[in-house]
Amino acid sequence: MKPAPTSTIAILVVAVVALASPPVAFGDDGAALFKTKCAACHGPDGTGQTTMGKANKLRDLGSADVQKLTDDELATIVASGKNKMPPYGKSLKPDQVKDLVAFVRTLKK
């Protein structure tokens, strides 16, 4: 039996290391989406302390008031919009909406 070429061994080592690496933390996509889609109004920390947030009297997303909403209720707000918040249901995939909801859960006080 002939030994495997060095390039084949290197590829196998890279594949094993990649598979053994911990997966990306859940919610990283949600954090990135929040930063691009939501932070302009809700602020990077979700408190709503931005010019738009204050003008629209946005609730702190980490508050008990918001956190008591179910995941489905939050997903509906993201997808359908609420008050002056635009709907994102056509521009985001369902998994992206779930990622945003998961990120909002990390803002809990």
GROMACS elastic network, one bead per residue, 0.5 to 0.9 nm:
[ bonds ]
;  ai    aj funct       b0    kb
    2     5     6  0.89294   500
    3     6     6  0.88821   500
    4     7     6  0.82204   500
    4     8     6  0.63378   500
    4     9     6  0.67174   500
    5     8     6  0.54040   500
    5     9     6  0.65879   500
    5    10     6  0.88510   500
    6     9     6  0.51218   500
    6    10     6  0.61651   500
    6    11     6  0.86836   500
    7    10     6  0.50238   500
    7    11     6  0.62063   500
    7    12     6  0.86432   500
    8    11     6  0.51565   500
    8    12     6  0.62490   500
    8    13     6  0.86834   500
    9    12     6  0.50681   500
    9    13     6  0.61665   500
    9    14     6  0.86732   500
   10    13     6  0.50948   500
   10    14     6  0.62304   500
   10    15     6  0.86048   500
   11    14     6  0.51616   500
   11    15     6  0.61539   500
   11    16     6  0.86535   500
   12    15     6  0.50527   500
   12    16     6  0.61393   500
   12    17     6  0.86019   500
   13    16     6  0.51708   500
   13    17     6  0.61714   500
   13    18     6  0.85592   500
   14    17     6  0.51611   500
   14    18     6  0.60597   500
   14    19     6  0.85737   500
   15    18     6  0.51005   500
   15    19     6  0.61289   500
   15    20     6  0.85177   500
   16    19     6  0.51756   500
   16    20     6  0.60479   500
   16    21     6  0.86192   500
   17    20     6  0.50500   500
   17    21     6  0.61064   500
   18    21     6  0.53065   500
   18    22     6  0.85476   500
   19    22     6  0.79886   500
   19    23     6  0.87057   500
   20    23     6  0.87402   500
   22    25     6  0.81866   500
   23    26     6  0.83388   500
   24    27     6  0.85586   500
   24    28     6  0.71202   500
   25    28     6  0.59128   500
   25    29     6  0.87949   500
   26    29     6  0.74994   500
   26    30     6  0.81561   500
   26    99     6  0.79009   500
   26   102     6  0.81672   500
   26   103     6  0.87805   500
   27    31     6  0.60499   500
   27    32     6  0.85374   500
   27    99     6  0.56026   500
   27   100     6  0.74645   500
   27   101     6  0.88637   500
   27   102     6  0.60524   500
   27   103     6  0.55278   500
   27   106     6  0.86650   500
   28    31     6  0.50649   500
   28    32     6  0.63018   500
   28    33     6  0.85991   500
   28    99     6  0.80602   500
   28   103     6  0.79820   500
   29    32     6  0.51291   500
   29    33     6  0.60882   500
   29    34     6  0.84620   500
   29    96     6  0.75093   500
   29    99     6  0.63094   500
   29   100     6  0.78185   500
   29   103     6  0.85672   500
   30    33     6  0.50271   500
   30    34     6  0.59304   500
   30    35     6  0.84865   500
   30    96     6  0.68489   500
   30    97     6  0.79840   500
   30    98     6  0.78805   500
   30   101     6  0.75047   500
   30   102     6  0.68351   500
   30   103     6  0.52690   500
   30   104     6  0.83259   500
   31    34     6  0.50344   500
   31    35     6  0.61585   500
   31    36     6  0.87623   500
   31    99     6  0.79601   500
   31   100     6  0.70557   500
   31   102     6  0.89490   500
   31   103     6  0.58750   500
   31   104     6  0.86486   500
   32    35     6  0.51140   500
   32    36     6  0.64075   500
   32    37     6  0.85697   500
   32   100     6  0.88886   500
   33    36     6  0.51990   500
   33    37     6  0.57353   500
   33    38     6  0.74921   500
   33    96     6  0.77526   500
   33    99     6  0.81801   500
   33   100     6  0.67675   500
   34    37     6  0.52649   500
   34    39     6  0.59501   500
   34    42     6  0.89687   500
   34    44     6  0.78515   500
   34    46     6  0.89957   500
   34   100     6  0.64012   500
   34   103     6  0.76781   500
   34   104     6  0.85388   500
   35    38     6  0.59624   500
   35    40     6  0.77371   500
   35    43     6  0.83805   500
   35    44     6  0.64245   500
   36    39     6  0.65904   500
   36    40     6  0.77679   500
   37    40     6  0.73124   500
   37    41     6  0.88547   500
   37    88     6  0.89005   500
   38    41     6  0.59903   500
   38    42     6  0.57929   500
   38    43     6  0.73236   500
   38    44     6  0.80843   500
   38    46     6  0.83756   500
   39    45     6  0.77070   500
   39    46     6  0.70123   500
   39    48     6  0.83440   500
   39    50     6  0.87026   500
   40    43     6  0.57348   500
   40    44     6  0.76750   500
   40    48     6  0.89326   500
   40    50     6  0.72475   500
   40    51     6  0.87704   500
   40    52     6  0.75377   500
   40    53     6  0.82779   500
   41    44     6  0.88149   500
   41    46     6  0.85921   500
   41    48     6  0.62500   500
   41    49     6  0.79920   500
   41    50     6  0.59606   500
   41    51     6  0.73612   500
   41    52     6  0.51025   500
   41    54     6  0.84969   500
   41    56     6  0.87783   500
   41    58     6  0.82004   500
   42    45     6  0.74818   500
   42    47     6  0.60428   500
   42    49     6  0.68833   500
   42    50     6  0.67502   500
   42    52     6  0.79289   500
   42    53     6  0.57223   500
   42    58     6  0.71305   500
   42    59     6  0.84132   500
   42    60     6  0.77717   500
   42    61     6  0.78248   500
   43    46     6  0.50308   500
   43    47     6  0.60573   500
   43    48     6  0.52507   500
   43    49     6  0.60762   500
   43    50     6  0.58590   500
   43    53     6  0.76185   500
   44    47     6  0.78455   500
   44    48     6  0.85368   500
   45    48     6  0.79284   500
   45    49     6  0.88195   500
   45    60     6  0.88313   500
   45    61     6  0.84230   500
   45    62     6  0.85264   500
   45   107     6  0.71728   500
   46    49     6  0.80086   500
   46    59     6  0.85790   500
   46    60     6  0.59043   500
   46    61     6  0.51656   500
   46    62     6  0.67117   500
   46   104     6  0.77779   500
   46   107     6  0.69294   500
   47    50     6  0.83339   500
   47    53     6  0.83043   500
   47    58     6  0.79867   500
   47    59     6  0.69651   500
   47    61     6  0.60345   500
   47    62     6  0.70613   500
   47    63     6  0.84590   500
   47   107     6  0.89050   500
   48    51     6  0.84357   500
   48    52     6  0.78999   500
   48    54     6  0.65006   500
   48    56     6  0.89553   500
   48    57     6  0.77534   500
   48    58     6  0.54840   500
   48    59     6  0.64093   500
   48    60     6  0.57169   500
   48    61     6  0.77129   500
   49    52     6  0.81261   500
   49    53     6  0.56873   500
   49    54     6  0.59289   500
   49    58     6  0.82812   500
   49    60     6  0.83906   500
   50    54     6  0.58794   500
   50    55     6  0.83044   500
   51    54     6  0.53577   500
   51    55     6  0.61160   500
   51    56     6  0.86265   500
   52    55     6  0.50617   500
   52    56     6  0.60717   500
   52    57     6  0.83172   500
   52    58     6  0.84267   500
   53    56     6  0.52582   500
   53    57     6  0.58062   500
   53    58     6  0.50986   500
   53    59     6  0.82155   500
   54    58     6  0.64352   500
   55    58     6  0.79890   500
   56    83     6  0.89313   500
   56    84     6  0.76632   500
   58    61     6  0.84516   500
   59    62     6  0.85424   500
   59    63     6  0.74976   500
   59    65     6  0.81122   500
   59    66     6  0.74136   500
   60    63     6  0.53251   500
   60    64     6  0.88245   500
   60    65     6  0.83636   500
   60    66     6  0.73142   500
   61    64     6  0.83824   500
   61    65     6  0.81781   500
   61    66     6  0.55794   500
   61    67     6  0.70504   500
   61   104     6  0.65356   500
   61   105     6  0.83965   500
   61   107     6  0.66211   500
   61   108     6  0.74382   500
   62    65     6  0.82037   500
   62    66     6  0.65956   500
   62    67     6  0.62846   500
   62   104     6  0.71272   500
   62   105     6  0.73733   500
   62   106     6  0.78134   500
   62   109     6  0.53499   500
   63    66     6  0.54988   500
   63    67     6  0.60486   500
   63    68     6  0.85276   500
   63   107     6  0.82112   500
   63   108     6  0.63651   500
   63   109     6  0.62099   500
   64    68     6  0.58195   500
   64    69     6  0.87893   500
   64   108     6  0.74621   500
   64   109     6  0.75670   500
   65    68     6  0.56865   500
   65    69     6  0.73730   500
   66    69     6  0.56347   500
   66    74     6  0.84281   500
   66   108     6  0.88257   500
   67    70     6  0.77239   500
   67   104     6  0.81197   500
   67   105     6  0.68318   500
   67   107     6  0.86543   500
   67   108     6  0.65684   500
   67   109     6  0.89677   500
   69    72     6  0.80453   500
   69    73     6  0.59352   500
   69    74     6  0.64499   500
   70    73     6  0.50934   500
   70    74     6  0.63266   500
   70    75     6  0.85354   500
   71    74     6  0.51422   500
   71    75     6  0.60058   500
   71    76     6  0.85308   500
   71    98     6  0.80306   500
   71   101     6  0.64693   500
   71   102     6  0.81999   500
   71   105     6  0.89263   500
   72    76     6  0.60839   500
   72    77     6  0.86523   500
   72   101     6  0.88242   500
   73    76     6  0.51182   500
   73    77     6  0.63619   500
   73    78     6  0.87793   500
   74    77     6  0.51079   500
   74    78     6  0.62834   500
   74    79     6  0.86092   500
   74    97     6  0.89477   500
   74   101     6  0.63573   500
   74   104     6  0.88327   500
   75    78     6  0.50781   500
   75    79     6  0.60138   500
   75    80     6  0.83314   500
   75    94     6  0.86642   500
   75    97     6  0.60636   500
   75    98     6  0.67316   500
   75   100     6  0.81756   500
   75   101     6  0.63641   500
   76    79     6  0.50562   500
   76    80     6  0.56206   500
   76    81     6  0.74816   500
   76    89     6  0.84972   500
   76    97     6  0.89320   500
   77    80     6  0.52858   500
   77    82     6  0.58717   500
   77    85     6  0.85244   500
   77    87     6  0.75581   500
   77    88     6  0.88311   500
   78    81     6  0.54936   500
   78    82     6  0.79916   500
   78    85     6  0.83772   500
   78    86     6  0.81692   500
   78    87     6  0.61766   500
   78    88     6  0.58918   500
   78    89     6  0.69679   500
   78    97     6  0.67569   500
   78   100     6  0.82569   500
   78   101     6  0.83044   500
   79    86     6  0.85548   500
   79    87     6  0.51469   500
   79    90     6  0.75009   500
   79    91     6  0.88426   500
   79    92     6  0.78760   500
   79    94     6  0.85543   500
   79    97     6  0.71541   500
   80    85     6  0.87589   500
   80    86     6  0.73875   500
   80    88     6  0.65675   500
   80    89     6  0.60880   500
   81    84     6  0.74970   500
   81    85     6  0.50537   500
   81    88     6  0.69223   500
   81    89     6  0.83592   500
   82    85     6  0.50846   500
   82    86     6  0.69591   500
   82    87     6  0.75124   500
   83    86     6  0.80532   500
   87    90     6  0.75426   500
   87    91     6  0.84835   500
   88    91     6  0.53050   500
   88    92     6  0.57967   500
   88    93     6  0.89071   500
   88    97     6  0.83096   500
   89    92     6  0.55341   500
   89    93     6  0.71763   500
   89    94     6  0.77349   500
   89    97     6  0.79277   500
   90    93     6  0.75634   500
   92    95     6  0.80399   500
   92    96     6  0.58702   500
   92    97     6  0.64918   500
   93    96     6  0.51754   500
   93    97     6  0.64847   500
   93    98     6  0.88214   500
   94    97     6  0.50985   500
   94    98     6  0.63179   500
   94    99     6  0.86836   500
   95    99     6  0.61718   500
   95   100     6  0.86805   500
   96   100     6  0.62477   500
   96   101     6  0.86544   500
   97   100     6  0.50673   500
   97   101     6  0.62749   500
   97   102     6  0.86309   500
   98   101     6  0.50490   500
   98   102     6  0.61304   500
   98   103     6  0.85836   500
   99   102     6  0.50120   500
   99   103     6  0.61878   500
   99   104     6  0.86744   500
  100   104     6  0.61995   500
  100   105     6  0.86758   500
  101   104     6  0.50314   500
  101   105     6  0.63631   500
  101   106     6  0.89735   500
  102   105     6  0.51193   500
  102   106     6  0.67860   500
  103   106     6  0.51906   500
  103   107     6  0.70361   500
  104   107     6  0.53545   500
  104   108     6  0.74556   500
  105   108     6  0.57387   500
  106   109     6  0.86514   500
